[in-house]
Structure formats: C-alpha cells, structure tokens
Amino acid sequence: MICIIAAVAANGVIGSKGGIPWDIPEDRQYFRNITEGGAVIMGRRTYESIGKPLPNRYNIVVSASADYTGKLLMTVPNLDDAFKKAKRYIRHKGEGDIFLCGGAEIYRQGLRYADKLYLTELYDEYEGDVYFPEFSRNEFKCVSCDERLELGLRFCVYERLNNNYTEVY
C-alpha cells in the first residue's frame, strides 16, 4: 500500500527554513509507530534535515544530484524508481507499506498514487515556506481521527475511495 504521512498546520505549512516549525514528541512517536518496518521515500532536503537514515525502515532518497548509500539506504533519481525499489523491498520482506514522508514535491507527485493518508492535523497556524499540496477531500474518506486537544492536534487516517494509479507499480 502506498501511504502519505505528514504533519500539517492549519494553514497548510509543513516546513520552514529546512526544518519543521513545531516540536511535538507525540507526533514523532506517531510517525515512528506508523512507518517502522516499511519503506520511506523522501526528497533530498527532507533527508538532509533528518541527517541520517530512519532506523528500522528502508530509506529511499529521491535526488538527481546527491548519492546516499548505506545499510537500508539508497538514492534514486525520481519517484518512479523509488516506487519500484520500495515495492521490491516490501515484496521481499513479505509485509509493510510504502510511506511518502516529504517534502512538498514528493507529496505533490505521489498524492495521486496514495491509498492512505496519515495526517497529523495541527489546529494552529505556523510561519513557513513549505506547504502540503491541496487535495480533494472527496477522493478520501476519514476512517479514524484521534483528537488530542491537549496537544492542539488530531491524528487522522484517510483512505482513498477509488485509486486507478496504485497498480502502476
């Protein structure tokens, strides 16, 4: 299954100056719990902001210029190649999902393939320079939403109603 996972401010911000403009440990734990054991696909700037491969995940960095390699880490030039490598890894492992985890261009290109969205929806607006792409909420159904008022957010899972693109990979 191809999934998108992101934390999104009320005004659509997902990043600022090469980082994330909030620090919510519960969101980091949510991300870890959801993505562990799967394949994560990210752009070069997202990878560089993290600074190292995410443990217990197959890390695929999409970059035409950089070349990152290591245990459970590889670089590919485009999203198509990333999907192919991730699917091969998941098939070989026998379980797990593929997660697009940023940045904005990876989300924009991958949104049409996504079967599921794991969105941490923040109630506050933040200053930033990177935004989550617009998407039609009519194409997805909210299947769960864990409201955490004390944190100023909710963890929502959306499933695509009909996806004609997933089987391309």
N, C-alpha and C positions, 0 to 999 in steps of 0.2 A: 504494500500500500504506500502511496506517496502522500506525505503529510507536510504541512507547513506549521512551524512553531514560531511564535513571535509574541513579544510583549509590546502593546500598542497604547500610547497615551490617548486621551480623549480627543486631541486634535490631530491624531494620526502619526505623531512623532514616534520613531523607533530608534533614533540615534542623534548624537550631537558631537561634533568635533572628534570623530573617530572613536567614540565610546557610547555608553548608554547613560542618559541623564538622570537615572534613578538607581538606587541600590536597595533592592528588596530581596533579602535572603530566601524568603519563602518562594519567590518566583524562580530563583536559581535552582532551588531544590526541586520544584515542579518540572523545570526543564530537564534536570538530570534524571529524574524518575521516568519521564516520558521517553527520553531519547536513548537511554542506556541499552546497549545490546543491538542497536540499529546502525544504520549508515547515516551520517550527517554530511550534507552538502552545503558549502558556504563559499562566498566570494573571498578574494584575497584580502580586502580590507577588514572584513569580519574576522578572518583567521588571524591577521596581524594584531587586531585589537584584543583577541583572546591570548595570543602569544605562544600557544603550544597546542598540540592535538588534545582533543577531549578524550579522557580515559574511557575505556570500555565501549568505544564506538569506532566504527570505520570512518575516518575523516577524509573527505574529498574536497579539495580546494579548487575552485574554478578560477583560472588565471591564464591569460595569454602570455604573460611575461615572467612570472615567478615560477620556481620549481621547488616544491616542498616534498620531501620523501622521508619515510621512516616507517617504523612499525605501525600498522593501521593508519598510515597517512600517505596520500598521493595527490598529485596535481594533474588536472586535465584542462584542456583549453576552452571547453564550452560545456553547457548544461547537458546537451545530448550525450556526450561522452561520460559525464558524471552519472547520469541515469543508468547507462549501460554498465558501468563499473559497480555501482551500488546494487543493481539488480543481480549481477553475478555474485557479489558478496552475500547477499541475502539468500539467494538460491543455494549457495554452497553451505552456508550456516544452517539453513533449514528453518529459520524464523527471523523475525524482526521487520521493521519498517524503514522506509527511507524518509528522512526529515530534511526539509529545506530550512536552514536556520539563519539566513541573511546573506547579504544585505538586501537593500531595496530592489536592485536589479535582478538578483536571484529570485526574490519573491515575485517580481513582475513577470519574469519569463516562466516561472514554474507554476504560477497560480492556475493556469488552465489545465494542468495535469493533476492538481491536488485532489485527492479523495477526501481528505480530512484536514481541518484547520484546528490547531490548538492555540487559542489566543488568550493571553493574559490581557484583559481589558482594564486599563487604569482609568480611574474616574477623573483624575486631574489632567490638566494640560501642561505640557513641558515645552521649553525652548529647545529647538533642534534644527538640524539641517538635512535629516534623512527621514523619509515618510514611508509608511506601509502603503502599498498600492490600493487604489479603490477596487472594490469587487462587488458583484451583485449579490446581495443577501438573499435574493430569490433563488439563487442556484444552490444554496446551502440551507440545511436545517440544523438548528441548535439542538443537540441531543443531550447535552448536560451543561450546567452552569453552576459553579460553586462560588457563591457570593461571599466575599471576605471584607465586610465593611470596615473592620478594624485595620485592614491593610490598605483600604481605598482601591480595591480592585475586585475582579471576578475572573475565575478560570473557566473559560468556555470552550466547548468542543463542538465544532460544526462538521456535518457530513454532507458531501455533495449529493444532490438529488439525482443527477444523471451526468456521468462523465464519459465522453466519447474519445478522450485522449489517452487515458491511462494505458491502454493495451498497446500503444505505440512502442512502449519499452517492455 
